[in-house]
Each structure stands twice: as structure tokens, then as C-alpha cells.
Amino acid sequence: MFGRVMILALLGVFLWAVFARSSGATGPARHYEVRGGDTLWSIATANYGGDPRAAVWKIEKRNHLEGAAISPGQVLLLPL
């Protein structure tokens, strides 16, 4: 009986960790409305210091983007 409880508890913790990590909704962010001519690269260079590639990756992940395609009027979450 104790073994089953331990297995279920470990399974629950594992599933919680997987889903919490994959949601991508961690940490504070601010909203940014995409304007005509914007690219993820231009947004990253205008809003972050350092290597824009890392910022582009964070923006893609936070907004569940599968590529660099964005549209004017689209609202992005920019991780802080």
C-alpha cells in the first residue's frame, strides 16, 4: 500500500514538473504590439541588450511561436 502511494506521489510530482515547464508562461513580461515592418530581430534589438539571438529565442518560446512570422497588430509578450 505504501509503495503505491509513493509511486503515485512521484508520478504526480513528475507530471506537474513537465507541464509547469512546458507552459512557457513563467516570469514577468510586458506586452508589445507588432507594427508594420517589425521583425523578431528588430524587436529584440530595440528591447534587449546583448545578443539578439537569445532574445529572439525567448520571445518565440514565451509566445509559442514556431517560427519568426509575426503580423502587425499581433500582441507579443516580451519576457523581462
N, CA, C and O atoms as a GROMACS GRO file, in nm:
protein
  320
    1MET      N    1   0.082  -0.119   0.000
    1MET     CA    2   0.000   0.000   0.000
    1MET      C    3   0.086   0.126   0.000
    1MET      O    4   0.063   0.218  -0.078
    2PHE      N    5   0.188   0.129   0.088
    2PHE     CA    6   0.276   0.244   0.096
    2PHE      C    7   0.351   0.264  -0.036
    2PHE      O    8   0.374   0.377  -0.079
    3GLY      N    9   0.389   0.154  -0.099
    3GLY     CA   10   0.459   0.161  -0.227
    3GLY      C   11   0.374   0.227  -0.335
    3GLY      O   12   0.425   0.307  -0.413
    4ARG      N   13   0.247   0.193  -0.339
    4ARG     CA   14   0.156   0.253  -0.439
    4ARG      C   15   0.143   0.403  -0.416
    4ARG      O   16   0.143   0.482  -0.511
    5VAL      N   17   0.131   0.442  -0.290
    5VAL     CA   18   0.118   0.584  -0.257
    5VAL      C   19   0.243   0.659  -0.301
    5VAL      O   20   0.234   0.768  -0.358
    6MET      N   21   0.359   0.601  -0.276
    6MET     CA   22   0.485   0.665  -0.315
    6MET      C   23   0.496   0.677  -0.467
    6MET      O   24   0.538   0.780  -0.518
    7ILE      N   25   0.458   0.572  -0.537
    7ILE     CA   26   0.463   0.575  -0.684
    7ILE      C   27   0.368   0.681  -0.738
    7ILE      O   28   0.405   0.758  -0.827
    8LEU      N   29   0.246   0.687  -0.686
    8LEU     CA   30   0.151   0.789  -0.730
    8LEU      C   31   0.200   0.930  -0.698
    8LEU      O   32   0.183   1.022  -0.778
    9ALA      N   33   0.260   0.946  -0.581
    9ALA     CA   34   0.312   1.078  -0.543
    9ALA      C   35   0.425   1.120  -0.637
    9ALA      O   36   0.428   1.234  -0.682
   10LEU      N   37   0.516   1.030  -0.665
   10LEU     CA   38   0.626   1.060  -0.756
   10LEU      C   39   0.576   1.088  -0.897
   10LEU      O   40   0.626   1.178  -0.964
   11LEU      N   41   0.478   1.012  -0.941
   11LEU     CA   42   0.420   1.035  -1.073
   11LEU      C   43   0.354   1.173  -1.079
   11LEU      O   44   0.368   1.245  -1.178
   12GLY      N   45   0.283   1.210  -0.974
   12GLY     CA   46   0.219   1.342  -0.968
   12GLY      C   47   0.320   1.455  -0.974
   12GLY      O   48   0.300   1.553  -1.045
   13VAL      N   49   0.429   1.443  -0.899
   13VAL     CA   50   0.534   1.545  -0.900
   13VAL      C   51   0.598   1.553  -1.037
   13VAL      O   52   0.623   1.662  -1.088
   14PHE      N   53   0.624   1.440  -1.098
   14PHE     CA   54   0.684   1.437  -1.232
   14PHE      C   55   0.593   1.506  -1.334
   14PHE      O   56   0.639   1.589  -1.411
   15LEU      N   57   0.465   1.471  -1.334
   15LEU     CA   58   0.372   1.532  -1.429
   15LEU      C   59   0.358   1.682  -1.406
   15LEU      O   60   0.354   1.759  -1.501
   16TRP      N   61   0.353   1.723  -1.281
   16TRP     CA   62   0.346   1.866  -1.251
   16TRP      C   63   0.469   1.938  -1.306
   16TRP      O   64   0.456   2.045  -1.366
   17ALA      N   65   0.587   1.881  -1.286
   17ALA     CA   66   0.710   1.944  -1.334
   17ALA      C   67   0.712   1.954  -1.486
   17ALA      O   68   0.754   2.056  -1.540
   18VAL      N   69   0.668   1.850  -1.554
   18VAL     CA   70   0.667   1.852  -1.700
   18VAL      C   71   0.573   1.959  -1.752
   18VAL      O   72   0.611   2.037  -1.840
   19PHE      N   73   0.452   1.965  -1.701
   19PHE     CA   74   0.355   2.062  -1.752
   19PHE      C   75   0.389   2.204  -1.709
   19PHE      O   76   0.365   2.297  -1.786
   20ALA      N   77   0.442   2.223  -1.591
   20ALA     CA   78   0.480   2.357  -1.548
   20ALA      C   79   0.594   2.410  -1.633
   20ALA      O   80   0.599   2.529  -1.664
   21ARG      N   81   0.685   2.324  -1.670
   21ARG     CA   82   0.800   2.366  -1.751
   21ARG      C   83   0.761   2.392  -1.895
   21ARG      O   84   0.814   2.485  -1.956
   22SER      N   85   0.670   2.315  -1.952
   22SER     CA   86   0.636   2.327  -2.092
   22SER      C   87   0.538   2.440  -2.121
   22SER      O   88   0.517   2.474  -2.237
   23SER      N   89   0.479   2.500  -2.018
   23SER     CA   90   0.380   2.604  -2.043
   23SER      C   91   0.443   2.729  -2.100
   23SER      O   92   0.377   2.802  -2.175
   24GLY      N   93   0.569   2.757  -2.068
   24GLY     CA   94   0.635   2.875  -2.118
   24GLY      C   95   0.585   3.004  -2.056
   24GLY      O   96   0.631   3.111  -2.095
   25ALA      N   97   0.496   2.998  -1.964
   25ALA     CA   98   0.436   3.116  -1.906
   25ALA      C   99   0.500   3.149  -1.772
   25ALA      O  100   0.430   3.173  -1.674
   26THR      N  101   0.631   3.151  -1.768
   26THR     CA  102   0.698   3.178  -1.643
   26THR      C  103   0.760   3.316  -1.646
   26THR      O  104   0.805   3.363  -1.750
   27GLY      N  105   0.762   3.379  -1.533
   27GLY     CA  106   0.828   3.507  -1.519
   27GLY      C  107   0.746   3.624  -1.570
   27GLY      O  108   0.649   3.607  -1.644
   28PRO      N  109   0.788   3.743  -1.529
   28PRO     CA  110   0.718   3.864  -1.570
   28PRO      C  111   0.742   3.896  -1.717
   28PRO      O  112   0.843   3.858  -1.775
   29ALA      N  113   0.648   3.967  -1.774
   29ALA     CA  114   0.659   4.006  -1.915
   29ALA      C  115   0.583   4.136  -1.936
   29ALA      O  116   0.501   4.176  -1.853
   30ARG      N  117   0.611   4.201  -2.048
   30ARG     CA  118   0.533   4.318  -2.086
   30ARG      C  119   0.476   4.294  -2.225
   30ARG      O  120   0.527   4.212  -2.300
   31HIS      N  121   0.371   4.366  -2.258
   31HIS     CA  122   0.304   4.350  -2.387
   31HIS      C  123   0.368   4.442  -2.491
   31HIS      O  124   0.407   4.554  -2.461
   32TYR      N  125   0.377   4.392  -2.612
   32TYR     CA  126   0.428   4.470  -2.725
   32TYR      C  127   0.338   4.444  -2.844
   32TYR      O  128   0.318   4.329  -2.882
   33GLU      N  129   0.285   4.550  -2.904
   33GLU     CA  130   0.202   4.535  -3.024
   33GLU      C  131   0.290   4.551  -3.147
   33GLU      O  132   0.357   4.652  -3.164
   34VAL      N  133   0.288   4.450  -3.232
   34VAL     CA  134   0.371   4.448  -3.353
   34VAL      C  135   0.321   4.555  -3.451
   34VAL      O  136   0.201   4.569  -3.475
   35ARG      N  137   0.416   4.631  -3.506
   35ARG     CA  138   0.386   4.733  -3.606
   35ARG      C  139   0.437   4.687  -3.742
   35ARG      O  140   0.520   4.596  -3.750
   36GLY      N  141   0.389   4.751  -3.847
   36GLY     CA  142   0.434   4.717  -3.982
   36GLY      C  143   0.585   4.732  -3.993
   36GLY      O  144   0.641   4.832  -3.947
   37GLY      N  145   0.651   4.635  -4.052
   37GLY     CA  146   0.796   4.637  -4.067
   37GLY      C  147   0.872   4.575  -3.952
   37GLY      O  148   0.993   4.552  -3.964
   38ASP      N  149   0.805   4.546  -3.841
   38ASP     CA  150   0.872   4.482  -3.728
   38ASP      C  151   0.910   4.339  -3.762
   38ASP      O  152   0.839   4.270  -3.835
   39THR      N  153   1.022   4.297  -3.710
   39THR     CA  154   1.063   4.156  -3.713
   39THR      C  155   1.100   4.118  -3.570
   39THR      O  156   1.119   4.205  -3.485
   40LEU      N  157   1.108   3.990  -3.544
   40LEU     CA  158   1.152   3.949  -3.410
   40LEU      C  159   1.291   4.004  -3.380
   40LEU      O  160   1.321   4.041  -3.267
   41TRP      N  161   1.375   4.007  -3.482
   41TRP     CA  162   1.511   4.058  -3.464
   41TRP      C  163   1.509   4.206  -3.426
   41TRP      O  164   1.578   4.247  -3.334
   42SER      N  165   1.428   4.286  -3.497
   42SER     CA  166   1.423   4.430  -3.467
   42SER      C  167   1.362   4.455  -3.329
   42SER      O  168   1.406   4.545  -3.257
   43ILE      N  169   1.263   4.377  -3.292
   43ILE     CA  170   1.203   4.390  -3.159
   43ILE      C  171   1.306   4.354  -3.052
   43ILE      O  172   1.316   4.421  -2.950
   44ALA      N  173   1.380   4.247  -3.076
   44ALA     CA  174   1.482   4.203  -2.980
   44ALA      C  175   1.592   4.307  -2.963
   44ALA      O  176   1.632   4.337  -2.851
   45THR      N  177   1.641   4.363  -3.074
   45THR     CA  178   1.750   4.462  -3.063
   45THR      C  179   1.702   4.592  -2.999
   45THR      O  180   1.779   4.659  -2.932
   46ALA      N  181   1.575   4.628  -3.019
   46ALA     CA  182   1.523   4.752  -2.962
   46ALA      C  183   1.489   4.739  -2.813
   46ALA      O  184   1.487   4.839  -2.742
   47ASN      N  185   1.463   4.618  -2.767
   47ASN     CA  186   1.415   4.600  -2.630
   47ASN      C  187   1.511   4.529  -2.536
   47ASN      O  188   1.488   4.525  -2.415
   48TYR      N  189   1.618   4.472  -2.589
   48TYR     CA  190   1.712   4.397  -2.506
   48TYR      C  191   1.855   4.434  -2.544
   48TYR      O  192   1.883   4.466  -2.659
   49GLY      N  193   1.943   4.430  -2.446
   49GLY     CA  194   2.085   4.445  -2.474
   49GLY      C  195   2.146   4.308  -2.497
   49GLY      O  196   2.083   4.206  -2.471
   50GLY      N  197   2.267   4.307  -2.545
   50GLY     CA  198   2.335   4.180  -2.565
   50GLY      C  199   2.300   4.114  -2.697
   50GLY      O  200   2.259   4.180  -2.792
   51ASP      N  201   2.316   3.984  -2.700
   51ASP     CA  202   2.295   3.905  -2.822
   51ASP      C  203   2.147   3.896  -2.856
   51ASP      O  204   2.070   3.838  -2.779
   52PRO      N  205   2.105   3.951  -2.971
   52PRO     CA  206   1.963   3.945  -3.008
   52PRO      C  207   1.912   3.803  -3.031
   52PRO      O  208   1.792   3.778  -3.016
   53ARG      N  209   2.001   3.710  -3.066
   53ARG     CA  210   1.956   3.572  -3.090
   53ARG      C  211   1.892   3.512  -2.966
   53ARG      O  212   1.791   3.443  -2.976
   54ALA      N  213   1.950   3.538  -2.851
   54ALA     CA  214   1.894   3.485  -2.726
   54ALA      C  215   1.757   3.549  -2.699
   54ALA      O  216   1.665   3.481  -2.654
   55ALA      N  217   1.745   3.679  -2.726
   55ALA     CA  218   1.617   3.747  -2.704
   55ALA      C  219   1.511   3.696  -2.800
   55ALA      O  220   1.396   3.676  -2.760
   56VAL      N  221   1.547   3.674  -2.926
   56VAL     CA  222   1.452   3.621  -3.024
   56VAL      C  223   1.402   3.485  -2.978
   56VAL      O  224   1.283   3.457  -2.985
   57TRP      N  225   1.493   3.400  -2.931
   57TRP     CA  226   1.455   3.267  -2.883
   57TRP      C  227   1.358   3.278  -2.767
   57TRP      O  228   1.259   3.205  -2.762
   58LYS      N  229   1.385   3.369  -2.672
   58LYS     CA  230   1.296   3.386  -2.556
   58LYS      C  231   1.158   3.435  -2.598
   58LYS      O  232   1.056   3.388  -2.547
   59ILE      N  233   1.154   3.530  -2.693
   59ILE     CA  234   1.025   3.581  -2.742
   59ILE      C  235   0.947   3.470  -2.810
   59ILE      O  236   0.827   3.454  -2.787
   60GLU      N  237   1.015   3.392  -2.895
   60GLU     CA  238   0.948   3.281  -2.964
   60GLU      C  239   0.891   3.182  -2.863
   60GLU      O  240   0.776   3.138  -2.875
   61LYS      N  241   0.972   3.146  -2.765
   61LYS     CA  242   0.928   3.047  -2.666
   61LYS      C  243   0.812   3.099  -2.583
   61LYS      O  244   0.714   3.028  -2.562
   62ARG      N  245   0.822   3.222  -2.535
   62ARG     CA  246   0.718   3.279  -2.448
   62ARG      C  247   0.584   3.292  -2.519
   62ARG      O  248   0.479   3.281  -2.456
   63ASN      N  249   0.588   3.315  -2.652
   63ASN     CA  250   0.466   3.336  -2.729
   63ASN      C  251   0.424   3.213  -2.809
   63ASN      O  252   0.332   3.220  -2.890
   64HIS      N  253   0.492   3.102  -2.786
   64HIS     CA  254   0.460   2.975  -2.853
   64HIS      C  255   0.464   2.991  -3.005
   64HIS      O  256   0.378   2.939  -3.076
   65LEU      N  257   0.565   3.062  -3.055
   65LEU     CA  258   0.581   3.080  -3.199
   65LEU      C  259   0.664   2.966  -3.254
   65LEU      O  260   0.759   2.922  -3.190
   66GLU      N  261   0.628   2.917  -3.371
   66GLU     CA  262   0.704   2.807  -3.432
   66GLU      C  263   0.797   2.858  -3.541
   66GLU      O  264   0.854   2.779  -3.615
   67GLY      N  265   0.811   2.987  -3.550
   67GLY     CA  266   0.899   3.049  -3.647
   67GLY      C  267   0.901   3.198  -3.622
   67GLY      O  268   0.852   3.246  -3.520
   68ALA      N  269   0.956   3.271  -3.717
   68ALA     CA  270   0.972   3.415  -3.698
   68ALA      C  271   0.857   3.496  -3.756
   68ALA      O  272   0.863   3.619  -3.756
   69ALA      N  273   0.752   3.431  -3.805
   69ALA     CA  274   0.641   3.503  -3.869
   69ALA      C  275   0.556   3.574  -3.764
   69ALA      O  276   0.498   3.510  -3.675
   70ILE      N  277   0.548   3.707  -3.775
   70ILE     CA  278   0.461   3.788  -3.691
   70ILE      C  279   0.384   3.883  -3.781
   70ILE      O  280   0.425   3.909  -3.894
   71SER      N  281   0.272   3.936  -3.731
   71SER     CA  282   0.185   4.022  -3.812
   71SER      C  283   0.157   4.153  -3.739
   71SER      O  284   0.147   4.154  -3.616
   72PRO      N  285   0.144   4.263  -3.813
   72PRO     CA  286   0.106   4.390  -3.750
   72PRO      C  287  -0.025   4.373  -3.671
   72PRO      O  288  -0.120   4.310  -3.718
   73GLY      N  289  -0.027   4.431  -3.552
   73GLY     CA  290  -0.144   4.419  -3.465
   73GLY      C  291  -0.134   4.304  -3.367
   73GLY      O  292  -0.206   4.302  -3.267
   74GLN      N  293  -0.048   4.209  -3.394
   74GLN     CA  294  -0.029   4.096  -3.304
   74GLN      C  295   0.035   4.147  -3.174
   74GLN      O  296   0.124   4.231  -3.178
   75VAL      N  297  -0.011   4.096  -3.062
   75VAL     CA  298   0.044   4.136  -2.933
   75VAL      C  299   0.136   4.024  -2.883
   75VAL      O  300   0.096   3.909  -2.871
   76LEU      N  301   0.260   4.062  -2.856
   76LEU     CA  302   0.359   3.967  -2.806
   76LEU      C  303   0.388   3.995  -2.659
   76LEU      O  304   0.380   4.109  -2.613
   77LEU      N  305   0.421   3.890  -2.587
   77LEU     CA  306   0.470   3.905  -2.451
   77LEU      C  307   0.622   3.907  -2.457
   77LEU      O  308   0.684   3.813  -2.507
   78LEU      N  309   0.682   4.014  -2.407
   78LEU     CA  310   0.827   4.024  -2.404
   78LEU      C  311   0.874   3.994  -2.263
   78LEU      O  312   0.846   4.070  -2.170
   79PRO      N  313   0.946   3.883  -2.245
   79PRO     CA  314   0.996   3.850  -2.112
   79PRO      C  315   1.086   3.961  -2.058
   79PRO      O  316   1.165   4.019  -2.133
   80LEU      N  317   1.074   3.989  -1.930
   80LEU     CA  318   1.159   4.092  -1.868
   80LEU      C  319   1.290   4.034  -1.823
   80LEU      O  320   1.374   4.106  -1.768
   0.00000   0.00000   0.00000
